[in-house]
Amino acid sequence: MPRKCTKIEMLLDEIFRLKEHGKTYREIGELYGLTKEQIKGFVNRQNRKQRLLDQGYVPRPKGRPRKNAVDERTLLENELIELRMKVDVLQNFLCAIGRM
C-alpha cells in the first residue's frame, strides 16, 4: 500500500491552534489522516526547534555546504573588480580610436 505523503509543515499553525483548543494528538491525526505518533513527533520537533531559537541558536542550511561560501562582502568586491576591468577595456578602446 503506497504511503500518503503530506507536507505537515504546512499544517503547523492549524495543528498548534487545535492543540491550544484542547484537541488530543489522536483527534488531530484523524482530522488530517495522520497517526497519533506522527502528530506527537511533529509537535515535539517544533517545540525543540523553538526552544533552540529562543536560546539564540542560529539554524544552518541543510545539505552539503558549498565549496566557496560567498558572503555579501565578497560579492561586492568581485563586482568592483569586474567594473574596474570594464573601465580599463573602455579606456583602451577610446585610446585606440583616438578619442582620449
N, C-alpha and C positions, 0 to 999 in steps of 0.2 A: 504494500500500500504506500503510495507516494506521500511524502511529508508535505503538509500545508505550510508554505512559507509566509510569514507575516513580519513586517517591519515594526517590531514592538516599540522602537524608539519614537515612532510617530504617535503612539498611544500614550506617551509619557504623561502628559498633562491630564488626560482623561483617567488614567489609572490612579494617579495620586489624588484627583478630585473624588473619585469613587471611594478610595481608601479613607479620606477625610470624612466622608458621609457615613462611614461605618460598615461598608461592604467588606466581606471576607475575601481572601485570595481565591477561594473556590468560586464564589459568585462572580467575581471579576473575570476569572478564567472562562467560566461558562458563557459569559456575555460576549467574549471575543473569540471563543473557540480554542482556548489555550488551557493547559493544565494548571493546577494549583501550584505545582513546583516551579513552572516557568514564570509565573507571576511573582512568586516569592523570591526567586533568584534575581529577577529583574529589579524588584524593589530594593533588595539588599545591595545589588551592584550600584544602583543610582544613589542610595544613601551613602555608600562608601566613597563614591566619587565626590559627592557634595561635601563630606567631612574633609577629604583631602584638599579640595578647593578652599574651604574655609580656613584651613591651616596654612594656606599660602602656596600650595603645590601648583606648579605650572605644568600642565599636561604637554607631553611631547607628541608630535605627529606619529601616527602608526606607520609601520613598514620600515624598510631598509633606508637608512639615512643617505642623503645624496653625497656623492664623492666630493663635490665642490659646493659646500654650503655657501650660498651667496646672500649676503646681507645688503641692506639698503645703501650703506656707505660704499661698498664695493661696486654696486651698480652705478652709483653716481660718478665714482672715479673712472670707471670704464667708459661711461658716456662722455665725460670730459676729455679723455684721451682720444676717443673717436672723433669728437668735434674738432679738436686741435689738428688731427690728421687731415680732416676735410678742409680746414682753413689753409693748411700748408699746400694741399693739392690745388686749391683755387688760386692761391698767390702764385704758385709756379706757373699755372695756366695763364694768368694775367701777364706775368713777366714774359712768357713765351710769345704772346701775341702783341706785346709792346704797349700795353695799357698801364703798366705800373712802373 
